[in-house]
Amino acid sequence: MKKLLQMIAPMVVIFTVACSSNSTENSASTEASTSTEAVVGQSGVQDETSDPNVVQIAVGSKDHSTLVTAVKTAELVDVLSNAGPFTVFAPTNAAFEKLPAGTVEGLLQPDKRDALTDILQYHVYVGVLKAEDLTDGRTLGQVNGGNIKITIQDGKPVINGKAKIVASIPASNGIIHVIDEVLVPGQ
């Protein structure tokens, strides 16, 4: 349905511009066309009635502003706004603060975009895995091609032996598991 709306909206704008006869209407139509064209990708679809997707949930969380900045910098907003389904292991701001000083700032630099993308994709699994699906010894292939390993400690899933899930939030295109550590490929 959303894809159909994305395809129809530009046609309506073009039709409106072509059929307008006075300059005031043309001006308004041109502005509508410009604003429609400026919004590209799934993240630009305005939908006030559906449940939020993983990106919208992260954007609405004060505890994930660093993650949101990283996702925007790596230009992954549209990808993670798509239908998915995704399981996102979302580190909190406090998790990013545990990294060595300057790490986050360095990764946000334009020349480090590939490294940032690799790290962020290491936090995403294609498919929906609820907490109860994260069983002891399970290995998950992440979007970046790396693997994470699940263990159970004190009855709760732990990722790569250290990242604990502190909350799980369902989204329209998957699920978010809030974690207390940043997952680093190869560690």
PALUMLUM-320302 format. One record per residue (C-alpha): x negated, y negated, z. Coordinates in steps of 0.001 Angstrom, whole numbers. Each point is the difference from the previous one (the first is absolute). Layout:
<rs>
[[X, Y, Z]];
...
</rs>
This chain:
<rs>
[[0, 0, 0]];
[[-2807, -2434, 904]];
[[-1836, 741, -3269]];
[[3213, -651, -1925]];
[[386, -3347, 1773]];
[[-3628, -867, -790]];
[[632, 671, -3681]];
[[3348, -1826, -144]];
[[-993, -3130, 1964]];
[[-2430, -1374, -2641]];
[[2605, 636, -2738]];
[[2625, -1970, 1927]];
[[-2447, -2884, 432]];
[[-890, 1, -3717]];
[[3690, 147, -951]];
[[764, -2876, 2371]];
[[-2826, -2133, -1430]];
[[1034, 751, -3589]];
[[3667, -803, 625]];
[[-498, -3186, 2028]];
[[955, -3131, -1866]];
[[-827, -2967, 2206]];
[[-3462, -882, 1296]];
[[991, 290, 3670]];
[[1050, 3599, -496]];
[[-3136, 686, -2056]];
[[-2171, -1425, 2754]];
[[1665, 2150, 2670]];
[[-200, 3081, -2206]];
[[-3669, -599, -725]];
[[-683, -282, 3728]];
[[1861, 3271, 604]];
[[-1963, 1636, -2798]];
[[-3294, -1240, 1397]];
[[774, 1232, 3501]];
[[1114, 3384, -1363]];
[[-3172, 359, -2038]];
[[-2193, -971, 2976]];
[[1242, 2990, 1980]];
[[-1587, 3092, -1463]];
[[304, 3551, 1236]];
[[2133, 1846, 2493]];
[[-944, -2313, 2872]];
[[1792, -2839, -1792]];
[[3389, 1715, 34]];
[[2290, -1800, 2410]];
[[2264, 2407, 1860]];
[[1635, -1113, 3214]];
[[2170, 3104, 465]];
[[-2357, 2981, -221]];
[[-2241, 1243, 2777]];
[[-3470, -1597, -132]];
[[-2899, 1777, -1681]];
[[-3388, 645, 1620]];
[[-1411, -3373, -1088]];
[[3019, -1956, 1225]];
[[-198, 1737, 3377]];
[[-3723, -793, 316]];
[[570, -3634, -1014]];
[[2635, -281, 2732]];
[[-2345, 1371, 2691]];
[[-2151, -2444, 1959]];
[[-2286, 2947, 842]];
[[-869, 675, -3657]];
[[-1018, -3415, -1375]];
[[-3573, 1172, -664]];
[[1277, 3030, -1911]];
[[2388, -2178, -2014]];
[[-2825, -2398, -887]];
[[-2142, 2948, -1120]];
[[2817, 1512, -2094]];
[[572, -3376, -1693]];
[[-3733, -489, -611]];
[[-292, 3471, -1555]];
[[3080, -774, -2142]];
[[1857, 3095, 1254]];
[[3269, -1720, 938]];
[[1843, 1046, -3176]];
[[-1290, 3562, 169]];
[[1143, 449, 3594]];
[[3333, -1693, -758]];
[[873, 2630, -2615]];
[[2291, 2956, 656]];
[[-2771, 2194, 1388]];
[[548, 1938, 2131]];
[[-2981, -927, 2161]];
[[-1308, 883, 3417]];
[[-2026, -3001, 1126]];
[[-2340, 193, 2981]];
[[65, -3674, 988]];
[[-2742, -1279, 2317]];
[[983, -2797, 2361]];
[[-1859, -3305, 255]];
[[-1609, 1372, 3180]];
[[-1272, 2992, -1996]];
[[-1691, -2326, -2508]];
[[-1542, -1940, 2905]];
[[-1810, 3200, 1084]];
[[-2057, -41, -3210]];
[[-3480, -1560, 144]];
[[17, -3798, -123]];
[[271, -1362, -3545]];
[[1259, 3266, -1527]];
[[3525, -1183, -768]];
[[-1151, -3411, -1204]];
[[-2581, 1658, -2260]];
[[2552, 2395, -1497]];
[[2320, -2904, -819]];
[[-2627, -1541, -2302]];
[[724, 303, -3752]];
[[-3154, 2048, -686]];
[[1097, 2610, 2593]];
[[3464, 592, -1470]];
[[-847, 3550, -1143]];
[[-1212, 981, 3480]];
[[3078, -1598, 1588]];
[[2302, 1834, -2430]];
[[-1733, 3298, 775]];
[[489, -481, 3742]];
[[3643, -1040, -364]];
[[791, 2920, -2329]];
[[-1572, 2315, 2590]];
[[2909, -1007, 2253]];
[[2685, 1115, -2499]];
[[1401, 3445, -757]];
[[2467, 552, -2845]];
[[3068, 1604, 1556]];
[[1838, -409, 3276]];
[[-1495, 1670, 3040]];
[[1808, -532, 3272]];
[[-2002, 336, 3219]];
[[1269, 3571, 472]];
[[-1424, 886, -3456]];
[[-3497, -974, 1157]];
[[-1049, 3363, 1371]];
[[-3284, 1114, 1559]];
[[-2669, 706, -2610]];
[[1931, -1498, -2907]];
[[-2065, -1770, -2632]];
[[1591, -2728, -2105]];
[[-1230, -1212, -3389]];
[[142, -3772, 34]];
[[539, -2360, -2945]];
[[-3716, -879, -209]];
[[-872, 3689, -530]];
[[-1309, 508, 3530]];
[[1459, 2266, 2645]];
[[1096, -643, 3547]];
[[318, 2708, 2628]];
[[2749, 227, 2560]];
[[-592, 1422, 3466]];
[[2328, 124, 2959]];
[[-1149, -1526, 3272]];
[[2272, -164, 3020]];
[[2850, 1137, -2244]];
[[-407, -2904, -2442]];
[[-1543, -192, -3480]];
[[-3430, -1603, -286]];
[[-1572, -929, -3336]];
[[-3667, 830, -593]];
[[-497, 699, 3690]];
[[531, -3566, 1166]];
[[2949, -1958, -1447]];
[[3135, 482, 2061]];
[[3505, -653, -1269]];
[[1630, -2561, 2271]];
[[3287, -334, -1921]];
[[1749, 1307, -3105]];
[[2307, -2197, -2054]];
[[2137, 1299, -2877]];
[[88, -2154, -3139]];
[[2055, 63, -3174]];
[[-2985, 1368, -1908]];
[[-1628, 2177, 2645]];
[[-1202, -211, 3564]];
[[-2548, -2033, 1923]];
[[-2021, 1552, 2793]];
[[-1510, -2841, 2039]];
[[-3521, 1027, 1071]];
[[-2498, -1375, 2490]];
[[-3147, 431, -2131]];
[[-1037, -859, -3549]];
[[-688, 3118, -2062]];
[[-3333, -247, -1797]];
[[-664, 2376, -2920]];
[[-2846, 2413, 730]];
[[187, -429, 3783]];
</rs>
